[in-house]
Amino acid sequence: MIDNRIRSIFSGIKRLLSRWFEKITEINRKYAKPRIKMTPMTSVAMLLLRIYLLLLVAILFYKFFTILTGK
């Protein structure tokens, strides 16, 4: 009885996550190619912003793990 409830909960979570991933995939497919024309300088600026964002996320994870491990 409890086993069936746990399976039911996990199947519900699985369905919810699969719907979310389907929506994300659909959105990514829709906006995969830009609809506006960008100059080369704009493309370079966008690339630098992406790299900067990844660097900030890496620093955030590093800080989190150093605090978590106490080093």
PyMOL commands that set and color helices and strands:
alter all, ss='L'
color gray80, all
select helices_A, chain A and resi 2-30+40-69
alter helices_A, ss='H'
color red, helices_A
deselect
rebuild
show_as cartoon
